């Protein structure tokens, strides 16, 4: 079960269009979503929480964290390529 899908992330970046040939590509964004989900499930597994989480409240929280991670990766990718001058790396730090 996925906590988030591509559209959850790209909708947060409505001023951008992403395709399989953009930098970052939709393939890369999907990979970051999977990476975030694996990190979250790994942490949950380590404290003996059954994964994937299926409770609607839990899924909503994990979707938000997954999207936060993937969006940050997109923004860092855009900033490093000079394509998102409104984002500074230190703005993405917790």
C-alpha positions in Angstrom: 0.0 0.0 0.0 1.3 3.4 -0.9 0.8 6.3 1.5 1.1 8.9 -1.4 1.1 9.0 -5.1 2.7 11.3 -7.7 -0.2 13.7 -7.9 -0.1 14.3 -4.1 3.4 15.7 -4.5 3.0 17.6 -7.9 -0.2 19.3 -6.7 2.0 21.0 -4.0 4.1 22.5 -6.8 1.3 23.7 -9.1 3.6 26.3 -10.7 5.6 23.5 -12.2 5.0 20.8 -14.8 6.7 17.5 -14.5 7.0 14.8 -17.1 9.3 11.8 -17.7 11.8 14.2 -19.4 11.9 17.1 -16.9 14.5 17.5 -14.2 13.4 16.1 -11.9 11.3 13.7 -13.8 8.0 12.1 -12.7 10.0 8.8 -12.4 12.4 10.4 -10.0 9.6 11.9 -7.9 7.9 8.6 -7.7 11.2 7.1 -6.6 11.4 9.7 -3.8 7.9 8.8 -2.7 8.9 5.1 -2.5 12.1 6.1 -0.6 10.1 8.1 2.0 7.6 5.3 2.4 10.5 2.8 3.0 12.1 5.0 5.5 8.8 5.5 7.4 7.9 1.8 7.3 11.5 0.9 8.5 11.1 3.1 11.5 7.7 1.8 12.3 8.9 -1.8 11.9 11.7 -1.2 14.3 9.2 -0.3 17.0 7.0 -3.2 16.1 4.2 -1.3 14.4 2.5 -3.3 11.7 3.2 -2.0 8.3 1.9 -0.9 5.9 -0.3 1.2 8.1 -3.9 0.9 7.0 -5.8 3.0 9.6 -7.2 6.1 7.7 -5.8 8.5 10.3 -2.4 6.9 10.2 -2.3 6.8 6.5 -3.2 10.6 6.3 -0.3 11.4 8.6 2.1 9.2 6.7 0.9 10.7 3.4 1.8 14.2 4.7 5.3 13.1 5.8 5.9 11.2 2.6 4.8 14.2 0.5 6.9 16.5 2.7 10.0 14.4 2.0 9.3 14.0 -1.7 8.5 17.7 -2.1 11.7 18.7 -0.4 13.7 16.5 -2.7 12.0 18.1 -5.7 12.7 21.6 -4.4 16.4 20.7 -3.7 16.7 19.2 -7.2 15.2 22.4 -8.7 17.4 24.7 -6.6 20.6 22.8 -7.5 19.7 23.1 -11.2 19.0 26.8 -10.8 15.3 26.3 -11.5 13.8 27.3 -8.3 15.3 30.5 -7.0 12.6 31.0 -4.4 13.9 28.0 -2.4 17.1 28.1 -0.3 18.4 24.8 1.1 18.3 26.3 4.7 14.6 27.0 4.3 14.0 23.3 4.0 15.7 22.4 7.3 13.5 21.5 10.2 
